[in-house]
Amino acid sequence: MLTGLAAMKCFRYAATLLFAVMLGLDARGADRPNIVLIFVDDMGYGDLGCYGNEVNRTPNIDRLAAEGQRWTSFYSSGSTCVPSRRGLMTGRHPALMGPANLVDVREKLMPTLLKRNGYATAILGKWHLAGYPKDFATSPMHPLECGFDFHYGTPGSNDVPAPKGKVQNREVFDTCDKFTFQVPLIRGREVIEFPANQELFTSRYTEQAVHWIQMNKEGPFFLYLAHNMPHAPVFASEDFQGRSQGGRYGDVIEEIDWSVGQVMQAIEDAGIDEETLVVFTSDNGPWSMFGPHGGTAKPLRGEKGTSWEGGFRVPGIFRWPGKIKPGVVDGMAANLDLHATFARLAGGSAPDESVTSQRGYISRDLSETLLHGKSSPRKRWLYGGGALAFRSGPHKIHLGTKDRSSNPDTRKREPIARHDPPLLFDLVSDIGEQRNIAAERPEVVGRLLREMSEFRGD
């Protein structure tokens, strides 16, 4: 039996220990950010002021970049919509994951992992993770079956289905109106407007985002704001029509910039600015082949659907006041790296082996770069799809190339030009991939071929 003095010492020790544990829990809780992921559709690397555009006015996104980290080699997981989203949500490279049935791994998707860590979760906008099911409301891949508490948006792209008897080509985009493409707007499992007024997509998602932030400001929360725009056909609301110097596409970009400003203001008004990580990126490069209905990847070569830098390299911006030191990061990263990064920030540890052992899981935790300025853990990148390419450090090889995904008038697929030996470019001195140096550096070509084989697990 303890004496009074010994009992008092034990009590003090226990109280001190309990206080330390509680303090540690509080600290970990305070470090868990709200996460707002703004994921736009088909925006080019060169569409924003902070990435060199001199026509489109994007002050809010430029401010986001100035107050955070702006990455110059941030990649989409694929150069088209579905592969990019698959990589984002799974952390798996779409060209390496094989014929995966995502229904079987719903508990390993990004929103599910965050939800298990106590996050409220919402998706506003385009889903498009599993094609176009006949009945989206009952699909096992509906967002509400994949970890989201709230859903408001469209099943997929705003150009599906095409008007009867037509294809999604330049002529249709030139002549269509806001109701030509009959896309449903869905809240939860209920269709609330059909066909949806495409001029209102950006403003409606923004209104929902502001409201949802206000309702969930006690946090932690994950808001996935996946705009349909600027995927062709492009539409802006009446207040933005004809305002920009960049034509109809510029109007759309400037409305997206306004949307970012509204979301940032909502975060500030809620008093959670220093508790919120905001990430801004695009699902792939611009659909430049459609002229005024697409953007620009300049100074990069190529566009959506190609393995040139313009198909995969996209804006990548991270802002978290007091945590992320403003600056420019030239290291490589990809949107699939957000899977491991968000898991680390939300739960304090990397995803477990049941996640990381999945075929094609290559997600890398970027938190040390974001929070402590260390070099990016990603040193290599595989540009998947038919036109295959691979990057290691500054060098990139192309085993196949094409300049656009399809003919803009007929929509017939463009052929792939095969290269043996592969083309070789130095992306530091030749960001536009204009000078093939394979003949001068055959040893670099050989090394990259070996590294690509290793990366693919051949």
C-alpha positions as CSV (number, residue, x, y, z in Angstrom):
1,M,0.0,0.0,0.0
2,L,1.3,3.4,-1.0
3,T,2.1,6.0,1.7
4,G,0.5,9.5,1.3
5,L,3.7,11.0,-0.1
6,A,4.2,8.1,-2.6
7,A,0.6,8.3,-3.7
8,M,0.9,12.0,-4.2
9,K,4.0,11.5,-6.3
10,C,2.2,8.8,-8.4
11,F,-0.7,11.2,-8.9
12,R,1.5,14.0,-10.0
13,Y,3.4,11.7,-12.4
14,A,0.1,10.4,-13.8
15,A,-1.3,13.9,-14.2
16,T,1.9,15.1,-15.9
17,L,1.9,12.1,-18.2
18,L,-1.8,12.6,-19.1
19,F,-1.2,16.3,-19.7
20,A,1.7,15.5,-22.0
21,V,-0.4,13.0,-24.0
22,M,-3.2,15.4,-24.3
23,L,-0.9,18.2,-25.4
24,G,0.6,15.9,-28.0
25,L,-2.9,15.0,-29.3
26,D,-3.9,18.6,-29.4
27,A,-0.7,19.5,-31.3
28,R,-1.4,16.7,-33.8
29,G,-5.0,17.8,-34.2
30,A,-3.9,21.4,-34.7
31,D,-1.5,20.3,-37.4
32,R,-4.1,18.4,-39.4
33,P,-5.2,20.9,-42.1
34,N,-8.5,21.3,-43.8
35,I,-7.8,20.4,-47.4
36,V,-9.3,22.2,-50.4
37,L,-8.3,20.6,-53.7
38,I,-9.3,22.7,-56.7
39,F,-9.0,20.5,-59.7
40,V,-9.8,22.2,-63.0
41,D,-10.4,20.4,-66.4
42,D,-8.1,20.9,-69.4
43,M,-6.4,24.1,-68.2
44,G,-3.0,24.5,-69.8
45,Y,0.4,25.2,-68.2
46,G,0.4,28.6,-69.8
47,D,-3.1,29.7,-69.1
48,L,-2.4,31.6,-65.8
49,G,-0.6,34.8,-65.1
50,C,1.7,33.2,-62.6
51,Y,2.8,30.8,-65.3
52,G,3.5,33.5,-67.8
53,N,0.2,34.3,-69.5
54,E,-0.1,37.9,-70.5
55,V,-3.7,37.9,-71.6
56,N,-5.8,36.2,-69.0
57,R,-6.3,38.1,-65.8
58,T,-5.9,35.7,-62.9
59,P,-5.1,37.8,-59.8
60,N,-6.6,35.4,-57.3
61,I,-4.7,32.3,-58.5
62,D,-1.6,34.5,-58.9
63,R,-2.0,35.5,-55.2
64,L,-2.4,31.9,-54.3
65,A,0.9,31.1,-56.0
66,A,2.7,34.2,-54.5
67,E,1.6,33.2,-51.0
68,G,2.4,29.5,-51.4
69,Q,4.6,27.1,-53.4
70,R,4.4,27.2,-57.2
71,W,5.7,24.0,-58.8
72,T,7.1,24.2,-62.3
73,S,7.3,20.4,-63.0
74,F,4.0,19.2,-61.6
75,Y,2.4,16.4,-63.7
76,S,-1.0,14.9,-64.2
77,S,-1.3,11.2,-63.9
78,G,-2.6,10.9,-67.4
79,S,-3.0,13.3,-70.4
80,T,-6.7,12.7,-70.5
81,C,-9.5,13.0,-68.0
82,V,-10.1,9.4,-66.6
83,P,-6.5,8.3,-66.2
84,S,-5.6,11.5,-64.4
85,R,-8.5,11.1,-62.0
86,R,-7.7,7.4,-61.4
87,G,-4.1,8.4,-60.5
88,L,-5.3,11.2,-58.2
89,M,-7.8,9.1,-56.3
90,T,-5.8,5.9,-56.0
91,G,-2.2,7.0,-55.8
92,R,-1.5,4.4,-58.6
93,H,0.0,5.2,-62.0
94,P,-2.8,4.5,-64.5
95,A,-0.4,3.0,-66.9
96,L,1.0,0.5,-64.3
97,M,-2.1,-0.5,-62.4
98,G,-3.5,-2.9,-65.0
99,P,-7.2,-3.7,-65.4
100,A,-8.1,-2.8,-61.8
101,N,-11.7,-2.9,-60.6
102,L,-12.0,0.2,-58.6
103,V,-15.2,-1.1,-56.9
104,D,-13.0,-3.6,-55.0
105,V,-10.7,-0.8,-53.7
106,R,-13.1,1.9,-52.8
107,E,-11.9,1.9,-49.2
108,K,-8.4,2.8,-50.4
109,L,-9.5,5.9,-52.4
110,M,-8.4,9.3,-51.2
111,P,-11.7,10.5,-49.8
112,T,-12.2,7.2,-47.9
113,L,-8.8,7.5,-46.3
114,L,-9.5,11.1,-45.2
115,K,-13.0,10.2,-43.9
116,R,-11.5,7.4,-41.7
117,N,-9.3,10.1,-40.3
118,G,-12.3,12.1,-39.1
119,Y,-12.6,14.4,-42.1
120,A,-16.0,15.7,-43.5
121,T,-15.8,15.2,-47.3
122,A,-17.5,16.8,-50.2
123,I,-17.2,16.7,-54.0
124,L,-18.4,19.6,-56.1
125,G,-18.2,19.2,-59.9
126,K,-17.0,16.5,-62.3
127,W,-16.5,12.9,-61.0
128,H,-15.5,10.8,-64.1
129,L,-13.6,8.2,-62.2
130,A,-15.4,5.2,-63.7
131,G,-16.8,6.2,-67.1
132,Y,-20.5,6.9,-67.7
133,P,-22.7,4.2,-65.9
134,K,-26.2,3.8,-67.3
135,D,-27.7,4.7,-63.9
136,F,-25.3,7.0,-62.0
137,A,-27.6,7.1,-59.0
138,T,-27.2,3.4,-58.3
139,S,-23.6,3.0,-59.5
140,P,-21.3,1.3,-57.0
141,M,-18.8,4.0,-58.0
142,H,-21.0,6.9,-57.1
143,P,-19.1,9.4,-55.0
144,L,-21.3,8.7,-52.0
145,E,-20.0,5.1,-52.2
146,C,-16.4,6.2,-52.4
147,G,-15.9,8.2,-49.2
148,F,-17.8,11.5,-49.9
149,D,-20.4,12.7,-47.5
150,F,-21.8,15.3,-50.0
151,H,-22.0,15.3,-53.8
152,Y,-23.1,18.0,-56.2
153,G,-22.1,17.9,-59.9
154,T,-21.9,15.8,-63.1
155,P,-21.1,12.2,-63.7
156,G,-18.4,13.1,-66.2
157,S,-17.3,15.7,-68.8
158,N,-19.6,18.4,-70.0
159,D,-19.4,17.2,-73.7
160,V,-21.0,13.8,-73.0
161,P,-23.3,12.7,-74.5
162,A,-22.8,14.4,-77.9
163,P,-25.8,15.8,-79.8
164,K,-27.7,13.0,-81.6
165,G,-26.0,12.1,-84.9
166,K,-22.9,14.2,-84.1
167,V,-19.4,13.9,-82.6
168,Q,-17.6,16.3,-80.3
169,N,-15.8,18.2,-83.1
170,R,-14.8,21.8,-83.8
171,E,-18.0,22.5,-85.8
172,V,-20.2,21.4,-82.9
173,F,-18.2,23.4,-80.4
174,D,-18.5,26.4,-82.7
175,T,-22.3,26.3,-82.9
176,C,-23.5,24.7,-79.7
177,D,-25.3,26.6,-76.9
178,K,-25.5,26.0,-73.2
179,F,-28.1,23.2,-73.5
180,T,-26.8,21.4,-76.6
181,F,-24.8,18.9,-74.6
182,Q,-27.5,17.3,-72.4
183,V,-25.6,16.8,-69.1
184,P,-27.4,16.2,-65.8
185,L,-26.7,18.2,-62.7
186,I,-27.0,15.9,-59.7
187,R,-27.2,16.5,-55.9
188,G,-26.5,13.3,-54.1
189,R,-28.4,10.8,-56.1
190,E,-31.1,13.1,-57.4
191,V,-31.0,14.8,-60.8
192,I,-31.9,18.4,-60.0
193,E,-31.6,19.8,-63.6
194,F,-31.6,18.2,-67.0
195,P,-30.1,19.4,-69.2
196,A,-28.0,21.5,-67.0
197,N,-27.3,25.1,-67.9
198,Q,-23.6,25.0,-68.6
199,E,-23.1,28.7,-68.2
200,L,-23.8,28.3,-64.5
201,F,-21.5,25.4,-63.7
202,T,-18.7,27.5,-62.3
203,S,-20.8,29.9,-60.3
204,R,-23.0,27.1,-58.9
205,Y,-20.1,25.1,-57.7
206,T,-18.6,28.2,-56.2
207,E,-21.8,29.0,-54.3
208,Q,-21.9,25.5,-53.0
209,A,-18.3,25.6,-51.9
210,V,-18.7,28.8,-50.0
211,H,-21.7,27.4,-48.2
212,W,-20.1,24.1,-47.4
213,I,-17.0,25.7,-46.0
214,Q,-19.2,27.8,-43.7
215,M,-21.1,24.8,-42.5
216,N,-17.9,22.7,-41.9
217,K,-15.5,25.3,-40.6
218,E,-15.0,23.5,-37.3
219,G,-13.1,20.9,-39.4
220,P,-11.3,19.0,-40.4
221,F,-12.7,18.8,-43.9
222,F,-11.8,17.8,-47.4
223,L,-13.4,19.8,-50.2
224,Y,-12.8,18.5,-53.7
225,L,-13.8,21.3,-56.1
226,A,-13.6,19.6,-59.5
227,H,-14.6,22.2,-62.1
228,N,-16.0,21.1,-65.4
229,M,-14.4,24.1,-67.1
230,P,-12.4,24.9,-69.1
231,H,-13.1,21.5,-70.9
232,A,-14.8,22.2,-74.3
233,P,-17.4,23.3,-74.9
234,V,-16.5,26.3,-72.7
235,F,-19.1,28.5,-71.0
236,A,-19.0,31.4,-68.6
237,S,-21.8,32.9,-66.7
238,E,-23.4,36.2,-68.0
239,D,-21.3,38.4,-65.7
240,F,-18.1,37.1,-67.3
241,Q,-19.1,36.9,-70.9
242,G,-17.1,39.2,-73.1
243,R,-15.0,40.6,-70.3
244,S,-11.6,39.1,-71.0
245,Q,-9.1,39.8,-73.7
246,G,-8.8,36.1,-74.3
247,G,-12.2,35.5,-76.0
248,R,-14.7,32.9,-74.8
249,Y,-11.9,30.7,-73.3
250,G,-10.4,33.7,-71.5
251,D,-13.8,34.5,-70.0
252,V,-14.0,31.0,-68.6
253,I,-10.5,31.2,-67.1
254,E,-11.3,34.5,-65.5
255,E,-14.4,33.1,-63.9
256,I,-12.5,30.2,-62.5
257,D,-10.1,32.8,-61.0
258,W,-13.0,34.6,-59.5
259,S,-14.2,31.3,-58.0
260,V,-10.8,30.8,-56.4
261,G,-11.1,34.3,-54.9
262,Q,-14.5,33.5,-53.5
263,V,-13.3,30.2,-51.9
264,M,-10.3,32.0,-50.4
265,Q,-12.5,34.7,-49.0
266,A,-14.8,32.1,-47.5
267,I,-11.9,30.4,-45.8
268,E,-10.7,33.8,-44.4
269,D,-14.3,34.7,-43.3
270,A,-14.5,31.4,-41.4
271,G,-11.3,32.2,-39.5
272,I,-9.6,29.1,-40.7
273,D,-7.0,30.5,-43.1
274,E,-4.0,29.2,-41.2
275,E,-5.7,25.8,-40.7
276,T,-6.4,25.2,-44.4
277,L,-4.2,23.8,-47.2
278,V,-5.4,24.8,-50.7
279,V,-4.1,23.0,-53.7
280,F,-4.8,24.1,-57.3
281,T,-4.0,22.0,-60.3
282,S,-5.4,20.8,-63.6
283,D,-6.3,17.2,-64.7
284,N,-4.2,17.4,-67.9
285,G,-3.0,19.8,-70.5
286,P,-5.2,22.0,-72.8
287,W,-7.3,20.9,-75.8
288,S,-5.5,23.4,-78.0
289,M,-6.6,21.7,-81.2
290,F,-10.0,23.2,-80.8
291,G,-8.7,26.7,-81.2
292,P,-10.8,29.3,-79.2
293,H,-12.3,26.5,-77.2
294,G,-9.0,25.4,-75.7
295,G,-6.0,26.9,-73.9
296,T,-2.3,27.0,-74.2
297,A,0.6,25.1,-72.8
298,K,3.3,27.6,-73.8
299,P,6.2,27.5,-73.5
300,L,5.7,23.7,-73.5
301,R,5.2,21.6,-76.6
302,G,2.0,19.6,-77.2
303,E,-1.4,19.4,-75.6
304,K,-4.0,17.1,-74.1
305,G,-3.7,13.5,-75.3
306,T,0.0,13.7,-76.1
307,S,3.2,12.7,-74.3
308,W,4.9,16.1,-74.9
309,E,5.2,18.2,-71.8
310,G,2.1,20.1,-72.7
311,G,0.0,17.0,-72.3
312,F,1.1,16.2,-68.8
313,R,2.8,19.2,-67.2
314,V,0.2,21.4,-65.5
315,P,-0.1,24.2,-62.9
316,G,0.6,23.0,-59.3
317,I,0.1,25.4,-56.5
318,F,0.1,24.8,-52.7
319,R,-0.8,27.4,-50.0
320,W,-1.0,26.9,-46.3
321,P,-0.2,30.1,-44.3
322,G,2.4,29.7,-41.6
323,K,3.3,26.2,-42.8
324,I,4.3,26.4,-46.4
325,K,7.0,29.0,-47.1
326,P,6.3,30.9,-50.3
327,G,8.5,30.0,-53.2
328,V,9.0,28.2,-56.5
329,V,9.8,24.5,-56.6
330,D,11.5,23.1,-59.7
331,G,11.4,19.5,-58.5
332,M,9.1,16.9,-60.0
333,A,5.8,15.8,-58.5
334,A,2.5,14.4,-59.8
335,N,-1.1,14.6,-58.8
336,L,-1.0,11.0,-57.7
337,D,1.5,12.1,-55.0
338,L,-1.4,13.9,-53.3
339,H,-2.7,10.6,-52.2
340,A,0.2,9.8,-49.9
341,T,0.7,13.5,-49.0
342,F,-2.9,14.0,-47.8
343,A,-2.7,10.7,-45.9
344,R,0.4,11.9,-44.1
345,L,-1.0,15.4,-43.3
346,A,-4.4,14.0,-42.2
347,G,-3.3,11.0,-40.2
348,G,0.3,11.6,-39.4
349,S,1.6,8.5,-41.2
350,A,1.9,7.0,-44.7
351,P,-0.9,4.8,-46.0
352,D,-0.6,1.2,-44.7
353,E,0.7,-1.8,-46.7
354,S,-2.8,-2.7,-47.9
355,V,-2.7,0.5,-49.9
356,T,1.0,0.8,-50.8
357,S,1.2,-2.9,-52.0
358,Q,-1.4,-2.3,-54.7
359,R,-0.1,-2.7,-58.3
360,G,1.1,0.6,-59.6
361,Y,1.0,2.4,-56.3
362,I,3.9,5.0,-56.6
363,S,2.5,7.9,-54.7
364,R,5.2,9.9,-52.9
365,D,4.7,12.0,-49.7
366,L,5.5,15.6,-50.6
367,S,5.1,17.0,-47.1
368,E,8.8,17.4,-46.4
369,T,9.1,19.6,-49.5
370,L,6.0,21.5,-48.7
371,L,6.6,22.1,-45.0
372,H,10.4,22.0,-44.7
373,G,11.8,23.0,-48.2
374,K,13.5,19.7,-48.8
375,S,14.0,18.4,-52.3
376,S,11.1,16.5,-53.9
377,P,11.1,12.7,-53.5
378,R,10.1,12.3,-57.1
379,K,13.0,12.0,-59.5
380,R,11.4,10.1,-62.4
381,W,8.1,10.2,-64.3
382,L,6.5,7.9,-66.9
383,Y,4.2,9.5,-69.5
384,G,1.8,6.7,-70.0
385,G,-0.6,5.9,-72.8
386,G,0.0,5.0,-76.4
387,A,2.7,7.6,-77.1
388,L,5.2,6.5,-74.4
389,A,7.8,8.8,-72.8
390,F,10.0,8.8,-69.7
391,R,11.8,11.5,-67.7
392,S,14.7,11.1,-65.3
393,G,16.1,14.3,-63.8
394,P,16.5,16.9,-66.6
395,H,16.4,14.3,-69.5
396,K,13.4,12.9,-71.3
397,I,13.1,10.2,-73.9
398,H,10.2,9.7,-76.3
399,L,9.5,6.2,-77.7
400,G,6.5,7.5,-79.6
401,T,4.9,10.9,-80.3
402,K,1.9,12.6,-81.8
403,D,1.1,16.2,-82.0
404,R,-2.6,15.9,-81.0
405,S,-4.9,13.2,-79.8
406,S,-7.3,13.2,-82.8
407,N,-8.4,15.2,-85.8
408,P,-10.5,18.1,-84.5
409,D,-12.9,17.9,-87.5
410,T,-13.4,14.1,-87.8
411,R,-12.3,13.0,-84.3
412,K,-10.4,10.2,-85.9
413,R,-7.4,9.2,-83.8
414,E,-4.0,10.5,-84.8
415,P,-1.3,7.9,-85.6
416,I,1.7,7.5,-83.3
417,A,5.1,8.1,-84.8
418,R,7.5,5.4,-83.3
419,H,11.1,6.3,-82.5
420,D,14.0,3.9,-82.5
421,P,16.3,5.1,-81.1
422,P,14.1,7.2,-78.8
423,L,14.2,11.0,-79.1
424,L,16.1,12.7,-76.2
425,F,15.6,16.2,-74.8
426,D,17.2,18.2,-72.0
427,L,14.2,19.9,-70.4
428,V,16.3,22.3,-68.4
429,S,17.9,23.9,-71.5
430,D,15.1,23.0,-73.9
431,I,11.7,23.1,-72.2
432,G,9.9,23.3,-75.5
433,E,11.4,19.9,-76.6
434,Q,12.7,21.3,-79.9
435,R,16.2,19.8,-80.1
436,N,16.7,16.1,-80.2
437,I,20.1,15.3,-78.7
438,A,19.9,11.5,-78.9
439,A,22.8,11.2,-81.4
440,E,25.0,13.3,-79.1
441,R,24.2,11.5,-75.9
442,P,23.5,7.8,-76.7
443,E,24.7,6.8,-73.2
444,V,21.9,9.0,-71.6
445,V,19.3,7.3,-73.9
446,G,20.5,3.9,-72.8
447,R,20.4,4.8,-69.1
448,L,16.8,6.2,-69.4
449,L,15.7,3.1,-71.2
450,R,17.0,1.0,-68.3
451,E,15.5,3.3,-65.7
452,M,12.1,3.2,-67.5
453,S,12.2,-0.6,-67.6
454,E,12.8,-0.6,-63.8
455,F,10.1,2.0,-63.2
456,R,7.6,-0.1,-65.1
457,G,8.6,-3.3,-63.3
458,D,9.5,-5.0,-66.6
